């Protein structure tokens, strides 16, 4: 710890680099943990829910950003 303290005290011009890099690492770790625990295509409990995507509703949104809206679609069985 003293190495970092002496290096940063001797060179204050690298503070922004250290802060931005630390923020990026923290954000990346947070998003990785969020993706592993929240999204439907990741399943940590294979015994109780082996196929988590089968419990999705017809027009349920699972992505962060959608280009098109699927709210107008109806859950109808096609007639053959």
N, C-alpha and C positions, 0 to 999 in steps of 0.2 A: 504494500500500500504506500510505503514511503517513496518508492520509485515514481509512481504516478503523481504523488503530491509534489515532489521536487521538480519533475519534468514540467508539470502544468504551471507551477509557480515561476519557473525560469522562462517559459515561453507562453505568455498569455494570448498570443495570436492563434494558438491551436484550440482554444476553448470552443469556438463555434464548430469546428470539425468534430471534436469529441462529443459535443451535445447533439449535433445532428446525427452522427453515427449511432449514438446511444438511443436516441428517439427512434431511429429506423429499426434497430434491433428489437427494441421493446414492442413496436407496432407489428413487426413481422411475427414475433413470438405470440403476441395476442391474437392475431388473425389465424395463426396455425392452430392454436388451442380452440378458438371459436369454430373453425371449420371442422375440427375433430369431434366437437361435442354438440353442435347445433344442426348441421346440415343433414338432410335425409339420406344422402347417398353414402354416409358413413355409419356403420353399425358396430357398436362396441359390445353389445349383448346378443350374441348369435343364438343362444339357447331360447330366450324369451321372444325375440323378434328377428328371425333370420332374414326376412325380406321387408325392410322398412319402407320401401317405395310402394308397396302394395296398399298401405294405409293412407296414401295421399288422395285427396278429393280430386274431382275432375278438373277444376280450374284453380286449384291452390297454387299460389306462387311460392317458389322455393329458391329463387335467385335474388341477388341484391339489386340488379337493374334489369328491367324488361324493356325491350324495344317495342313490342306489340302488346296490346291488352287482350286477354282471353276471357274477360268477364262476360262478354256477350254470348259466348258459346253455351249451349245447353247439353246436358248429359242425356242424350237420346241414343237409343239402340238403333242402328241402321236397319232399314227394311230391305230385305232381299227378295 
